[in-house]
Amino acid sequence: MEHSGDSRADVPRVATGSPPASTATDERVETPVWDAPATEDRPAGPARAGPQVSGEVDAAPPRTRPGTSRAKRALDVVVVLAALPFAAVLGLVIAGLVVVTSGGPALFVHERVGLGDRRFGMLKFRTMQPDADAQLRADPALWQQYVDNDFKLPPSMDNRVTPMGRFLRRSSLDELPQLLNVLRGDMSLVGPRPIVPTELECYDPHRDAYLGVRPGVTGAWQVNGRSGVGYPERVDYDREYIEQWTFWLDVKILVKTPIAVVTSRGAY
């Protein structure tokens, strides 16, 4: 090896890009550091060997969604079972009045969209003439008014509603049988209003959020105007409920529901 006047010539030089060699007298081995080559997503520069600590370690756990919450489901079952004795007696009285005043069956079963896009039969006390659905589909003009008015018809345009039915709708007692839907797991006490399949397109681009929860007997839309609130504001109420859901939000909506029923705001 050639020597120069530099006193550091006796010190072995380490080539760039190679880790330093250890000697027998070393008491410890340092983690090597050398220049890392440039990559597509990282410029050239020093890279340090060894395990890296991910920033995801401190990430907060995901929030419980209303569609999978055990506490929400427990609230549904406990409240329905507590109300069932009174609801059963009241339901029998209403069912008798429906049959006596308009003939036909007391209950009306209609297909709605549930959790995970599963279709189920939503129960209601019948408020219309027995052949109301056939009348609607046989009249193109009436059907178009139904669609244009957010899939419902106001009383002034709908002669199919019976006198007893108008009372049940204003008081929301027509929805009492939906407590059975809650027990079966089709619905929740609180959630977005159950919709017919043709309404799903109104929820784009929030369709997946809607399908991720059980529809409710009551909800944010119902206590903020019901039929007086149309699309797209109705979707906004449901989206905000899903995004901000907590157990206590359900309790708050349940407490506000009797007030909305007594005032009949937006009910028809």
Secondary structure, 3 states (H helix, E strand, C coil): CCCCCCHHHHCCCCCCCCCCCCCCCCCCCCCCEEEECCECCECCEEEECCCCCCHHHHCCCCCCCCCCCHHHHHHHHHHHHHHHHHHHHHHHHHHHHHHHHHCCCCEEEEEEECHHHCEEEEEEECCECCCHHHHHHHCHHHHHHHHHCCCCCCHHHCCCECHHHHHHHHHCHHHCCHHHHHHHCCCEEECCCCCCHHHHHHHCCCHHHHHCCCCEEECCCHHHCHHHCCCCHHHHHHHHHHHHCCHHHHHHHHHHHHHHHHHCCCCC
